[in-house]
Amino acid sequence: MTEFNVKKYPIKKYRRNLSPEFIEAARQRILASKPWEKSTGPRTLEGKAKSSQNNFKHGRRSRTMMEVNRIIADVVKSN
């Protein structure tokens, strides 16, 4: 197992030890504001159409990954 290199990965200044009281206060603020109830997603047809294409821009269904998958499938078929 390799050692953790502190010089390569320095600890960032904004990190700090959070007290249980701070975490609980933040939890209570989030529960009070309920941001998940305010999130509505796209409302217009244009917005819905645009957001429906998100999985084709990133991840396994992105254009580049689909091309890679086609090449792999061609290679497998030819063997």
PLY file of the C-alpha trace (Angstrom):
ply
format ascii 1.0
element vertex 79
property float x
property float y
property float z
element edge 78
property int vertex1
property int vertex2
end_header
0.00 0.00 0.00
1.34 3.44 -0.88
1.72 6.29 1.57
-0.48 9.37 1.31
1.58 12.21 -0.16
0.73 15.41 1.73
2.72 17.60 -0.67
0.85 16.23 -3.66
-2.59 16.52 -2.01
-2.48 19.42 0.47
-5.34 19.89 2.90
-7.49 22.81 1.79
-7.90 25.74 4.16
-11.70 25.72 4.16
-11.87 22.22 5.62
-12.55 22.15 9.32
-13.82 19.80 11.94
-17.55 20.32 12.21
-19.06 19.98 15.65
-22.17 17.85 16.17
-24.03 21.05 17.17
-23.13 22.73 13.87
-24.21 19.67 11.88
-27.51 19.45 13.76
-28.18 23.18 13.24
-27.53 22.81 9.51
-29.81 19.76 9.43
-32.60 21.71 11.13
-32.22 24.64 8.69
-32.51 22.29 5.73
-35.53 20.51 7.23
-37.20 23.87 7.87
-36.66 25.24 4.35
-37.52 21.93 2.57
-35.68 22.71 -0.70
-36.82 19.39 -2.21
-40.41 20.68 -2.26
-39.43 23.80 -4.20
-37.58 21.91 -6.92
-39.99 21.57 -9.82
-37.78 20.60 -12.72
-38.48 21.86 -16.23
-41.93 23.33 -16.76
-42.03 24.28 -20.43
-42.07 21.82 -23.32
-38.76 23.28 -24.50
-37.19 22.73 -21.07
-38.55 19.20 -20.84
-37.19 18.38 -24.29
-33.79 19.78 -23.39
-33.53 17.96 -20.07
-34.63 14.68 -21.63
-31.40 14.70 -23.64
-29.11 14.95 -20.58
-28.37 11.23 -20.53
-27.10 11.44 -24.11
-24.53 14.12 -23.22
-22.92 12.45 -20.21
-22.10 8.93 -19.14
-22.71 5.60 -20.83
-25.19 6.93 -23.40
-23.05 9.87 -24.51
-22.17 10.13 -28.17
-18.54 9.08 -27.67
-19.45 6.09 -25.52
-22.06 4.95 -28.04
-19.40 5.08 -30.78
-17.01 3.07 -28.61
-19.74 0.51 -27.93
-20.47 0.19 -31.67
-16.78 -0.40 -32.43
-16.55 -3.02 -29.70
-19.69 -4.74 -30.98
-18.27 -4.79 -34.54
-15.01 -6.30 -33.30
-16.86 -8.97 -31.32
-19.08 -9.82 -34.31
-16.11 -10.11 -36.65
-14.36 -12.60 -34.34
0 1
1 2
2 3
3 4
4 5
5 6
6 7
7 8
8 9
9 10
10 11
11 12
12 13
13 14
14 15
15 16
16 17
17 18
18 19
19 20
20 21
21 22
22 23
23 24
24 25
25 26
26 27
27 28
28 29
29 30
30 31
31 32
32 33
33 34
34 35
35 36
36 37
37 38
38 39
39 40
40 41
41 42
42 43
43 44
44 45
45 46
46 47
47 48
48 49
49 50
50 51
51 52
52 53
53 54
54 55
55 56
56 57
57 58
58 59
59 60
60 61
61 62
62 63
63 64
64 65
65 66
66 67
67 68
68 69
69 70
70 71
71 72
72 73
73 74
74 75
75 76
76 77
77 78
